[in-house]
Amino acid sequence: MRVKCVICDTIQQLEDDLPLAKKLRNRPIHTYMCNSCSTRIADNTKRRLATGKFRFFRTSSKFDEEF
């Protein structure tokens, strides 16, 4: 299965029997993000959390206080 990264538009090949390929095939609302974009976003989020000015708005305030 050919997939395209949402952020950087690189095209990659996934095995047809992988769970991710099945999820993308059966639910078109789900999008694919390559590993390099995923790690870059995770690193940037960790840096924002380290500043102390970044909050997760989808969680409860009790969860935010643990960080």
C-alpha distances in whole Angstrom, upper triangle without the diagonal:
4,6,10,13,16,19,18,15,14,10,8,6,5,6,6,9,10,12,10,7,10,12,10,9,13,14,14,17,15,13,12,14,14,17,19,19,20,22,24,24,26,28,30,30,32,34,35,36,38,40,41,40,37,37,34,35,33,34,38,41,42,38,39,42,41,39
4,7,10,13,16,15,12,10,7,6,5,6,9,9,13,12,14,12,9,12,13,11,11,14,15,14,16,15,12,10,13,12,15,17,17,18,21,22,23,24,27,28,28,30,32,33,34,37,38,40,39,35,35,33,34,32,34,38,40,41,38,38,41,40,38
4,7,9,12,12,9,8,6,5,6,7,10,11,14,13,14,11,9,12,12,9,10,14,14,12,14,12,9,7,9,9,13,15,14,15,18,19,19,21,23,24,25,27,29,30,31,33,35,36,35,32,32,29,30,28,31,34,37,38,35,35,38,37,35
4,6,9,8,6,6,4,6,9,10,14,15,18,16,17,13,12,15,14,11,13,16,15,13,14,12,9,7,8,8,12,13,12,13,17,17,17,19,22,22,23,25,27,27,29,31,33,34,33,30,30,28,29,27,30,34,36,37,34,33,37,36,34
4,6,6,5,5,7,8,11,12,16,17,19,17,17,13,13,16,15,12,15,17,16,14,14,12,8,5,5,6,9,10,8,10,13,13,13,16,18,18,19,22,23,24,25,28,29,30,29,26,26,24,25,24,27,31,33,34,31,30,34,33,30
4,6,6,8,10,12,14,15,19,19,22,19,19,15,15,18,16,13,15,18,15,13,12,10,7,6,6,8,12,12,9,11,14,14,13,16,18,17,18,21,22,22,24,27,28,29,27,24,24,22,23,22,25,29,31,32,29,28,32,32,29
4,6,8,11,13,16,17,21,22,24,22,21,18,18,21,19,16,19,21,19,17,15,14,10,9,7,8,11,10,7,10,12,11,11,14,16,15,16,19,20,20,22,24,25,26,25,22,23,21,22,22,25,29,30,32,29,27,31,31,28
4,6,9,11,15,17,21,22,25,22,22,19,19,22,21,18,20,23,21,19,18,16,13,11,8,8,11,9,7,11,13,12,12,15,17,16,18,21,21,22,24,26,27,29,27,25,26,25,26,26,28,32,33,35,32,30,34,33,30
4,6,10,13,15,19,20,23,21,22,18,17,20,19,16,18,21,20,17,17,15,12,10,9,9,13,12,10,13,16,15,15,19,20,20,21,24,25,25,27,30,30,32,31,28,29,27,28,28,30,34,36,37,34,33,36,36,33
4,7,10,13,16,18,21,19,20,17,16,20,19,16,18,21,21,18,19,17,13,10,9,8,11,11,10,13,15,15,16,19,20,20,22,25,25,26,28,30,31,33,32,30,30,29,30,29,32,36,37,39,35,34,38,37,34
4,7,10,14,15,18,17,18,15,14,17,17,14,16,19,19,17,18,16,13,10,10,9,12,13,13,15,17,18,19,21,23,23,25,27,28,29,31,33,34,36,35,32,33,31,32,31,33,37,39,40,37,36,40,39,36
4,7,10,12,15,14,16,13,12,15,16,13,15,18,19,17,19,16,13,10,10,8,11,12,13,14,17,18,19,21,22,24,25,27,28,29,31,33,35,36,36,33,33,31,32,31,33,37,39,40,36,36,39,38,35
4,7,9,12,11,14,12,10,13,15,13,13,17,18,17,19,17,14,11,12,11,13,15,16,17,19,21,22,23,25,26,27,29,31,32,33,35,37,39,38,35,35,33,34,33,34,38,40,41,37,38,41,39,37
4,6,9,7,10,8,7,10,12,11,11,15,16,16,18,15,13,11,12,11,13,15,16,16,19,21,21,22,25,26,27,28,31,32,32,35,37,38,38,34,34,31,33,31,32,36,38,39,35,36,39,37,36
4,6,6,9,9,7,10,12,12,12,15,17,17,20,17,16,14,15,14,15,19,20,19,21,24,25,25,27,29,30,31,33,35,35,37,39,40,41,37,37,34,35,33,34,38,40,41,37,38,41,39,37
4,6,8,9,6,7,11,10,9,12,15,16,18,16,16,14,17,17,18,21,22,21,24,26,26,27,30,31,31,33,35,36,37,39,41,42,42,38,38,35,35,33,34,38,41,41,38,39,42,40,39
4,7,8,7,7,10,12,11,13,15,17,19,17,17,16,18,18,19,22,23,22,24,27,27,27,30,32,31,33,36,36,36,39,41,42,42,38,37,34,35,32,34,37,40,40,36,38,41,39,38
4,5,5,6,9,10,11,12,14,16,18,15,15,13,15,15,16,19,20,18,21,24,23,23,26,28,28,29,32,33,33,35,37,38,38,35,34,31,32,29,30,34,36,36,33,34,37,35,34
4,5,5,6,9,10,11,12,14,16,13,14,13,15,15,16,20,20,18,20,23,23,22,25,27,26,27,31,31,31,33,36,36,36,33,31,28,29,26,27,30,33,33,30,31,35,33,32
4,5,5,6,9,10,11,12,13,10,10,9,11,12,13,17,16,15,17,20,19,19,23,24,23,25,28,28,28,31,33,34,34,30,29,26,27,24,26,29,32,32,29,30,33,31,30
4,5,5,6,9,10,11,13,10,10,9,12,13,15,18,18,17,20,22,22,22,25,27,26,28,31,31,32,34,36,37,37,33,32,29,30,27,29,32,35,36,32,33,37,35,34
4,5,5,6,8,10,13,11,12,12,15,16,18,21,21,20,23,25,24,24,28,29,28,30,33,33,33,36,38,38,38,34,33,30,30,27,29,32,35,36,32,34,37,36,35
4,5,5,6,8,10,7,9,10,13,15,17,20,19,18,21,23,22,22,25,27,25,27,30,30,30,33,35,35,35,31,29,26,26,23,25,28,32,32,29,30,34,32,32
4,6,5,6,8,6,7,8,11,13,16,19,18,17,20,22,21,21,25,26,25,27,30,30,30,33,35,35,34,31,30,26,27,24,26,30,33,34,30,31,35,34,33
4,6,6,10,9,10,11,15,16,19,22,21,20,24,25,24,25,29,29,29,31,34,33,34,37,39,39,38,34,33,30,30,27,29,33,36,37,34,35,38,37,36
4,6,9,9,11,13,17,19,21,24,23,22,25,27,26,26,30,31,30,32,35,34,34,38,39,39,38,34,33,29,29,26,28,31,35,36,33,34,38,37,36
4,6,6,9,12,15,18,20,23,21,20,24,25,23,24,28,28,27,29,32,31,32,35,36,36,35,31,30,26,26,23,25,28,32,33,30,31,35,34,33
4,5,7,10,14,17,20,22,20,19,23,24,22,24,27,27,26,29,32,31,31,35,36,36,35,31,29,26,26,23,26,29,32,34,31,32,35,35,34
4,6,10,13,17,19,21,19,18,22,23,20,22,25,25,24,27,29,28,28,32,33,33,31,27,26,23,22,20,23,26,29,31,28,28,32,32,31
4,7,10,13,16,18,16,15,18,20,18,19,22,22,21,24,26,26,26,29,31,31,30,26,25,21,21,19,21,25,28,29,26,27,30,30,29
4,7,10,13,15,13,12,16,17,15,17,20,20,20,23,25,24,25,28,29,30,29,25,24,22,22,20,23,26,29,30,27,27,31,30,29
4,7,10,12,10,10,14,15,14,15,18,19,19,21,24,24,25,27,29,30,29,25,25,22,23,22,24,28,30,31,28,28,31,30,28
4,7,8,6,6,10,11,10,12,15,16,16,18,20,21,22,24,26,27,26,23,23,21,22,21,23,27,29,30,26,26,29,29,26
4,6,6,6,9,10,11,12,14,16,17,19,20,21,23,25,27,28,28,25,25,23,25,24,26,29,31,32,28,28,31,30,27
4,6,5,6,8,10,10,12,14,15,16,18,20,21,23,25,26,27,24,24,22,25,24,25,29,30,31,27,27,29,28,25
4,5,5,6,9,10,11,12,14,15,17,18,20,21,23,25,25,23,24,23,25,25,26,30,31,31,28,27,30,28,25
4,6,5,6,9,10,11,12,14,15,17,18,20,22,23,23,20,21,20,22,22,24,27,28,29,26,25,28,27,24
4,5,5,6,9,10,11,12,14,15,17,19,21,22,22,19,19,18,20,19,21,24,26,27,23,22,25,24,21
4,5,5,6,9,10,10,12,14,15,17,19,21,21,18,19,18,21,21,22,25,26,27,23,22,25,23,20
4,5,5,6,9,10,11,12,14,16,17,19,19,17,19,18,21,21,22,25,26,27,24,22,25,24,20
4,5,5,6,9,10,11,12,14,16,17,17,14,15,14,17,17,19,22,23,24,21,19,22,21,18
4,5,5,6,9,10,11,12,15,16,16,14,14,13,17,17,17,20,21,22,18,17,20,19,16
4,5,5,6,9,10,11,13,15,16,14,15,15,19,19,20,23,23,23,20,18,20,19,16
4,5,5,6,9,10,11,13,13,11,13,14,17,18,19,22,22,23,20,18,20,19,16
4,5,5,6,9,10,11,11,9,10,10,13,15,15,18,18,19,16,14,16,16,13
4,5,5,6,9,10,12,10,11,12,15,17,16,19,18,19,16,14,16,14,11
4,5,5,7,9,10,9,12,14,17,19,19,21,20,21,18,15,17,16,13
4,5,5,7,7,6,9,11,14,16,16,18,17,19,16,13,15,15,12
4,5,6,7,5,7,9,13,15,14,16,15,16,13,10,12,12,8
4,5,8,8,11,13,16,18,18,19,17,18,16,13,13,13,9
4,6,7,10,13,16,19,19,20,17,19,17,14,14,15,11
4,6,8,11,14,17,16,16,14,15,14,10,11,12,9
4,7,10,12,16,16,16,14,16,15,11,12,14,11
4,7,9,12,13,14,13,15,13,10,12,13,10
4,6,9,9,10,9,12,10,7,9,11,9
4,6,6,8,9,11,9,7,10,12,10
4,6,8,8,12,10,9,12,14,13
4,7,9,12,10,10,14,15,14
4,7,8,6,7,11,11,12
4,5,5,7,9,11,12
4,5,5,6,9,10
4,5,5,7,10
4,5,5,7
4,5,6
4,5
4
